[in-house]
Amino acid sequence: MLATHTPSFTILIAEDDDGHAELVVEQLQNAGVSCPFRRFRDGQEVLDLLLPADGEPGWDRESPCLVLLDINMPRVDGLTVLRRLKGDPATRGIPVIMLTTTDDPGEVAACYGLGCNLYITKPVEFEAFAETLHRLGQLLQVLKVVRS
Amino acid sequence: MPPTLPLAGLPLFLLLVAGGAKLRRFVLQARSDRLYREAGRARERAWDGMLKSLNVQTLVLAHSGLGIAHIKDRRIQWANPRWAEIFGVTPEQCAGTSTASIHLDLAGFEAFGRSAYATVERDGHYASDVRLRRVDGSPFWGFMVGSLLVPGAPEEGAIWCLEDVSARVEAQQELEGTLRLNQKLIASSPTGILLYRASDGACILANEAAARTLGSGGEDLLGQNFRRIPAWVEAGLLVRAEAALGTGAEQALETTLVLAPGREIGLACMFVPFESRGEQILLLLVTDISARKRSEREREQLMMELEQKNKELETLVHVASHDLRSPLVNIQGFSQRLGRSLDELKLLLQAGGSLEDLNRAAQPLLTDRMPAALEYIRASGVKMDAIINGLLRLSRAGRMVLRSERLDMDRLLETTAAAMAFQLQEAEGALQLEPLPPCKADPVQTAQVFSNLLDNAIKYRRPGEPLQIRVTGRIQHGLVVYCVEDNGIGISLEHRGRIFDIFQRLTPLGPTKGDGLGLTLVRRMVERNGGRIWVESAPGAGSRFLVELPTV
């Protein structure tokens, strides 16, 4: 298990499925990720926080964060959030990881084309899912080290 | 009468008579000699001329390309070599033979002979093409001219000239045959054939097929100047016609020609320029390809529909597998958690210790983590069941046997609205039904379509604003277009293209009750009834769902 650091890093999870969100958090924590998590039920909620249509963002842009995005979400889907975040200079630097059940090659390519940092397919095999999340946790640790 | 002389002159007279007699004799003698000589010379000249003339005639007869014979009393008096040659005999064989024998009992010739001889005897002259036969029996065509040898004396017989004109007659016959064939071909051709004069553009020939294809009887076509037909310009025919005349090369095109307002035909045209008797002629071949065009359009339409269906099916499989995978992730994930919780419980039990400690340690597992996992697993099962049910419904909607009948849409909408009265009332909505034209569709599916659309209008209403729904209908381009209009939250452009896709859902008010299938089903049902559905909307501006269905 990796050493935990000061909780200076927040993981923003946009996931409409409660179960998925809970499993992701649980597995990341099991993998040693001790960051705080914030859960959003759809893409609009993420955008409202990071790129509100009017007024100041509800998020201090100086505090580091990472966005975990599902693709199929009501209101605003993950692809739109990705496009908006990567298309705005203010949010372009935020790492975005697509975490979705869609493994359509076209969609994967589209996500990378839009500038996503990592694309992970939610596997049905839970061991593999856990492994993926574990590696994601390690990656986040590395990112944290780089940042600090 | 004796001359009256004066007496005084008598001696002189006598002297003169005496001396004169001698003189006279002399003079007469001289004159006689001269006359004799002159007569001899004339006779010689005449003889000479006659000989020459005879010579010419003999030479002409001998070498003439014309067969010449003197026929009297149906007998050949003489015939020149060419005559004999034409019939395939020697001139000697000809002489004295009867016309019957020389023509070898040719019944036709006998008949000809009688009429020809009769004509010559009556008119003194005869000329005609005659079918004859050589001695070897082979037939040939002869041009025969007969004239009486001595005018007014038929008993002297007639001179007949004969020319072998088989080549000419046969060529002529062939030409006539070709002409007749051409006429038949043109008349009976299924392809429209028209001829236009380049100089003044006038139509000089139009066959029946042309009249049929271009309509309104052949009379209208004849004389028509192709440069003055407005429809030709629109159809691009005039350009091609002039191009054909200008370049001398054939021009082909397929086009649509407007014969009359609202009456169009598909045409395959071919312009062929050629010259005839020094005049430039434009041949136009036209074939009505409306039916082919129609079937081509239908095929294209079918292909498009198939392609769309195929895409829809692919999307369906893709989305369904994705949507089924999502609850599966939960089932597997939370099953694992349950397993781990059980392991923890087992460890607690094995560790022993006081019941209180055990209770305290097991409490969070038993009251929180394990029931939560179970609930997720159960909910996932429900979700998968809903998806599978949805897929089945979609499949059934596509397979259901449809009735196509005249639908009283006023009644149908009233019934549908009555069934939704409670929901409407709950949403404090007002439904306004305008008079609707009838359509031709399946009653059950049509009711489902409008029930779904009304349900959507209620579900996606704007909070804090009284819901207003209006249903209108009009006939447009031979189809009925119904419009279900609301003042709800509306649909953004990016969602508009996806709302009819399977399992796509916007967030409605309150908990999501739909299965994400409503509009997919609606589109499927409308399309199966030969119609289409689309939406006009903007966020915050309400939605207008337009349903197009066949008229009665």
Interface residues (C-beta under 8 A of the other chain):
Chain A: D17 D18 G19 H20 E22 L23 E26 D42 N72 P74 R75 T80 T101 T102 D104 K122 P123 V124 E125 F126 F129 A130
Chain B: H318 H322 R325 S326 P327 L328 V329 N330 Q332 G333 F334 S335 Q336 R337 A372 Y376 A379 S380 E494 R505 L506 T507 T512
